[in-house]
Amino acid sequence: MAMETDEELRGYLFAIAYRMLGSVAEAEDVVQEAFLRYHEAGIEPESPRAYLATITTRIAIDQLRSARARREVYPGEWLPEPLVEDEAARHAETADSLSLAFLHLLEQLSPVERAVFLLREVFDYPYPEVAEIVGKSSANCRQILARAHAHVDEGRHRFDVSREERDEVARRFLAAWDEGDTEGLIELLAPDAVVHGDGGGKAPSIPAPLVGGERVAKAIIGWGRRAAELGLAHRAALVNGEPGIVFSDADGRIVWVSALEISGGVVIALRSVLNPDKHGHLPLGS
C-alpha cells in the first residue's frame, strides 16, 4: 500500500476536525497543530494516519470544550460554517455525515460523546482504537455511544429519499421562492417546518427558530424580496452536499448561505448562515 501524501492526510484529518468543531478555520488550525506535534515528536509510527487522527481528535476535543463555552453566549442560534459546492466535494469524505442538519444535531453531544460517535459511526474505528484515542475503556465507549445515539436518533429524520427526488423537491421549492409563490412554498414545506438562522450578532437574523410551514413560507418570501431590494444575486448550490441557495453581493462576496433539509418529499428545515465571519473561507463568486 502506497504511503499517503501530506495532502491526502490533511484531507482526512480535516474531515474529522470539521465534523468535531463545525468550523472550517478551527478545523484547519487543529490539523496544522496535529502535523506540528507529529513532526516535533520525531517518531515514525507504523500508521501516520492513525497517529495523526489520534492527535487531531484529542486536540479537537479540547477545542470543542472551550468552543462550547463561547457558544453559550453566542448572539442567537449557532450553526456550523457551511461548505459550498467544490469545497464540499473536496472535503466530502463520508459525505452523508457532512450536512448542516447532521452537524447541527451533533451540537447537543458532549465533546467526548461527539468524538466517540464520529470515530465509530462515521469513520468506522473499532472500539479498542476509539477507546485509546479518547482515553476510556472499550466498555465505557460502548455506553457513551449508546447515549450519543439516543440523542442523535431522537432528532434524526429517517425517511429514505433518492437523490433525484430530493433534487426535484429542492428545484420546485427554490423556483417557488424565486417567483414569490407563497402557496407553492407551503405545499412543499412540512406543516412543522423550521427555519434556523445564524447572524452572530453581525447580520440580520431571527433570534430563535421559526416554526410552521405557513409562517416559514411567508417569512422567506419577505427575506427574498429584501435581498432583491439590496441587489443581491442568488443561485442554487450544494451546501455541505445538500441542496441550498447562496446569495452574493455585487462584488461576488457571499452574504447568505441557506441549506435545505428534505425528508418525506417536503422541506422540513432550512438552515441559514448569515454571519459574515462564517463565509470568510468561501471564495468570491463560489
C-alpha positions as CSV (number, residue, x, y, z in Angstrom):
1,M,0.0,0.0,0.0
2,A,1.4,3.4,-1.1
3,M,2.2,5.9,1.6
4,E,-0.3,8.7,1.8
5,T,0.8,12.2,1.0
6,D,0.5,15.0,3.4
7,E,-2.2,16.5,1.3
8,E,-4.2,13.2,1.5
9,L,-3.7,13.0,5.2
10,R,-4.7,16.6,5.7
11,G,-8.0,16.0,3.8
12,Y,-8.8,13.0,6.1
13,L,-7.9,14.9,9.3
14,F,-9.9,17.9,8.2
15,A,-12.9,15.6,7.7
16,I,-12.6,14.5,11.4
17,A,-11.8,18.0,12.8
18,Y,-14.6,19.8,10.8
19,R,-17.2,17.3,12.0
20,M,-16.0,17.7,15.5
21,L,-16.0,21.5,15.5
22,G,-18.3,22.7,12.7
23,S,-15.8,25.4,11.9
24,V,-13.6,25.5,8.9
25,A,-10.9,27.8,10.3
26,E,-10.8,26.0,13.7
27,A,-10.6,22.6,11.9
28,E,-7.7,23.8,9.7
29,D,-5.9,25.1,12.8
30,V,-6.4,21.7,14.6
31,V,-4.9,19.9,11.6
32,Q,-2.0,22.2,11.4
33,E,-1.3,21.8,15.1
34,A,-1.5,18.0,14.7
35,F,1.1,18.0,12.0
36,L,3.3,20.3,14.0
37,R,3.1,17.9,17.0
38,Y,3.7,14.9,14.7
39,H,6.9,16.4,13.3
40,E,8.1,17.7,16.6
41,A,7.8,14.2,18.1
42,G,10.3,12.9,15.6
43,I,9.0,9.4,15.5
44,E,7.9,7.1,12.6
45,P,4.7,5.4,13.6
46,E,3.5,2.3,11.8
47,S,0.5,4.2,10.6
48,P,0.9,8.0,10.3
49,R,-2.8,8.2,9.5
50,A,-3.8,6.6,12.8
51,Y,-1.2,8.5,14.8
52,L,-2.3,11.9,13.3
53,A,-6.0,11.0,13.7
54,T,-5.5,10.4,17.4
55,I,-3.7,13.8,17.8
56,T,-6.3,15.6,15.8
57,T,-9.2,14.1,17.7
58,R,-7.7,14.9,21.1
59,I,-6.9,18.5,20.1
60,A,-10.5,18.8,18.7
61,I,-12.0,17.6,22.0
62,D,-10.1,20.3,23.9
63,Q,-11.0,22.9,21.3
64,L,-14.7,21.9,21.4
65,R,-14.7,22.2,25.2
66,S,-13.7,25.9,25.0
67,A,-15.9,26.5,21.9
68,R,-19.0,25.3,23.8
69,A,-18.4,27.9,26.4
70,R,-18.3,30.6,23.7
71,R,-21.4,29.2,22.0
72,E,-23.3,29.5,25.2
73,V,-23.0,33.3,25.0
74,Y,-23.2,33.5,21.2
75,P,-25.8,36.0,19.9
76,G,-28.8,33.9,18.8
77,E,-28.5,30.4,17.4
78,W,-25.2,28.9,16.5
79,L,-24.9,27.0,13.2
80,P,-21.9,25.3,11.6
81,E,-19.8,27.0,8.9
82,P,-21.0,25.9,5.5
83,L,-19.1,24.3,2.7
84,V,-20.3,25.2,-0.8
85,E,-20.1,23.0,-3.9
86,D,-16.4,22.4,-4.9
87,E,-15.3,22.9,-1.4
88,A,-17.9,20.5,-0.1
89,A,-16.7,17.9,-2.6
90,R,-13.1,18.4,-1.7
91,H,-13.9,17.8,2.0
92,A,-16.6,15.3,1.4
93,E,-15.0,12.1,2.9
94,T,-18.1,10.2,4.1
95,A,-20.4,12.9,2.7
96,D,-23.6,11.6,4.2
97,S,-22.4,12.9,7.6
98,L,-21.5,16.3,6.2
99,S,-24.9,18.0,6.1
100,L,-25.6,21.1,8.2
101,A,-28.6,19.1,9.6
102,F,-26.3,16.3,10.9
103,L,-23.6,18.7,12.2
104,H,-26.3,20.8,13.9
105,L,-27.7,17.7,15.6
106,L,-24.2,16.8,16.9
107,E,-24.1,20.1,18.9
108,Q,-26.2,18.5,21.7
109,L,-23.4,15.9,22.4
110,S,-20.5,16.4,24.8
111,P,-17.1,16.7,23.2
112,V,-16.2,13.1,24.1
113,E,-19.6,11.8,23.0
114,R,-19.2,13.6,19.7
115,A,-15.7,12.1,19.2
116,V,-16.8,8.5,20.0
117,F,-19.9,8.8,17.8
118,L,-17.9,10.2,14.8
119,L,-15.0,7.8,15.2
120,R,-17.2,4.7,15.5
121,E,-20.2,5.5,13.3
122,V,-18.7,7.8,10.6
123,F,-15.1,6.8,10.4
124,D,-15.6,3.1,11.4
125,Y,-12.9,2.8,14.0
126,P,-13.1,-0.4,16.1
127,Y,-13.9,0.1,19.8
128,P,-10.4,-0.6,21.1
129,E,-9.0,2.2,18.9
130,V,-11.8,4.6,19.8
131,A,-11.1,3.8,23.5
132,E,-7.4,4.6,23.1
133,I,-8.0,7.8,21.3
134,V,-10.4,9.2,23.9
135,G,-8.8,7.7,26.9
136,K,-11.7,5.5,28.0
137,S,-12.3,1.8,28.2
138,S,-14.0,-0.1,25.3
139,A,-16.9,-0.9,27.6
140,N,-17.2,2.8,28.6
141,C,-17.1,3.8,24.9
142,R,-20.0,1.5,24.1
143,Q,-22.0,3.2,26.8
144,I,-21.0,6.6,25.6
145,L,-22.0,5.7,22.0
146,A,-25.4,4.4,23.3
147,R,-26.1,7.7,25.0
148,A,-25.0,9.6,21.9
149,H,-27.2,7.5,19.7
150,A,-30.2,8.2,21.9
151,H,-29.7,11.9,21.4
152,V,-28.9,11.8,17.7
153,D,-31.6,9.2,16.7
154,E,-34.3,11.2,18.5
155,G,-33.6,14.2,16.3
156,R,-32.9,12.3,13.0
157,H,-35.5,12.1,10.2
158,R,-35.3,8.6,8.7
159,F,-37.3,8.9,5.5
160,D,-35.4,7.4,2.7
161,V,-35.3,9.8,-0.2
162,S,-33.5,9.3,-3.5
163,R,-31.1,12.0,-4.8
164,E,-33.4,12.5,-7.7
165,E,-36.4,13.1,-5.5
166,R,-34.5,15.3,-3.2
167,D,-33.2,17.4,-6.1
168,E,-36.7,17.7,-7.6
169,V,-38.2,18.9,-4.4
170,A,-35.4,21.4,-4.0
171,R,-35.8,22.6,-7.6
172,R,-39.5,23.2,-7.1
173,F,-39.0,24.8,-3.7
174,L,-36.4,27.3,-5.0
175,A,-38.5,28.1,-8.1
176,A,-41.5,28.9,-5.9
177,W,-39.3,31.0,-3.6
178,D,-37.9,32.8,-6.6
179,E,-41.4,33.5,-8.0
180,G,-42.7,34.7,-4.7
181,D,-45.3,31.8,-4.7
182,T,-46.3,31.6,-1.1
183,E,-48.9,28.8,-1.7
184,G,-46.4,26.8,-3.7
185,L,-43.9,27.0,-0.9
186,I,-46.5,26.0,1.7
187,E,-47.2,22.9,-0.3
188,L,-43.5,22.0,-0.3
189,L,-43.0,22.7,3.4
190,A,-43.8,20.3,6.2
191,P,-46.5,21.6,8.5
192,D,-43.9,21.9,11.3
193,A,-41.1,23.1,9.1
194,V,-38.5,25.2,10.9
195,V,-36.0,27.9,9.9
196,H,-32.8,28.2,11.8
197,G,-30.8,31.4,11.4
198,D,-27.2,32.4,12.4
199,G,-26.3,36.0,12.2
200,G,-23.8,36.0,15.0
201,G,-24.9,39.5,16.0
202,K,-23.3,40.8,12.8
203,A,-26.1,40.3,10.3
204,P,-29.9,40.5,10.5
205,S,-31.3,37.1,11.6
206,I,-34.1,35.6,13.5
207,P,-33.4,35.4,17.3
208,A,-34.9,32.0,17.6
209,P,-36.0,29.2,15.3
210,L,-39.2,30.0,13.3
211,V,-41.7,27.1,13.2
212,G,-44.6,26.3,11.0
213,G,-44.9,25.8,7.2
214,E,-47.1,28.9,6.6
215,R,-45.0,31.1,8.8
216,V,-41.8,29.9,7.2
217,A,-43.2,30.4,3.7
218,K,-44.3,34.0,4.3
219,A,-41.0,34.8,6.1
220,I,-38.7,33.6,3.4
221,I,-40.8,35.3,0.7
222,G,-40.2,38.6,2.6
223,W,-36.5,37.9,3.0
224,G,-36.2,37.1,-0.7
225,R,-37.8,40.4,-1.6
226,R,-35.5,42.2,0.8
227,A,-32.4,40.5,-0.8
228,A,-33.6,41.6,-4.2
229,E,-34.0,45.2,-3.0
230,L,-30.4,45.1,-1.7
231,G,-29.2,44.0,-5.2
232,L,-28.1,40.5,-4.0
233,A,-27.7,37.8,-6.7
234,H,-28.8,34.3,-5.8
235,R,-28.3,30.8,-7.2
236,A,-29.0,27.2,-6.3
237,A,-25.9,25.5,-4.8
238,L,-24.8,22.4,-3.0
239,V,-24.3,23.3,0.7
240,N,-22.5,20.6,2.6
241,G,-23.6,18.1,-0.1
242,E,-27.3,19.1,0.2
243,P,-29.4,21.4,-1.9
244,G,-29.3,25.0,-0.9
245,I,-29.2,28.6,-2.1
246,V,-26.4,31.2,-2.0
247,F,-26.8,35.0,-2.0
248,S,-23.9,37.2,-3.1
249,D,-23.4,41.0,-3.2
250,A,-22.3,43.0,-6.3
251,D,-18.6,42.1,-5.6
252,G,-19.3,38.4,-5.5
253,R,-19.0,38.1,-1.7
254,I,-21.3,35.5,-0.2
255,V,-23.6,37.1,2.4
256,W,-26.2,34.4,2.9
257,V,-26.0,30.6,2.6
258,S,-29.1,28.5,3.2
259,A,-29.2,24.7,3.2
260,L,-32.5,22.7,2.8
261,E,-33.2,19.6,4.8
262,I,-35.6,17.4,2.8
263,S,-37.4,14.4,4.0
264,G,-40.6,12.6,3.0
265,G,-40.9,14.6,-0.1
266,V,-41.0,18.0,1.6
267,V,-38.7,20.6,3.1
268,I,-38.6,20.1,6.8
269,A,-35.9,22.7,7.7
270,L,-33.8,25.5,6.4
271,R,-30.5,26.5,8.0
272,S,-29.4,29.9,7.0
273,V,-25.9,31.2,7.8
274,L,-25.6,35.0,7.6
275,N,-22.7,35.7,10.0
276,P,-20.0,37.1,7.7
277,D,-17.3,35.5,9.9
278,K,-18.6,32.1,8.7
279,H,-18.2,33.0,5.0
280,G,-14.5,34.0,5.0
281,H,-13.3,30.6,3.7
282,L,-15.7,30.8,0.7
283,P,-14.1,32.2,-2.5
284,L,-15.7,35.1,-4.3
285,G,-18.5,34.0,-6.6
286,S,-18.5,30.5,-5.2
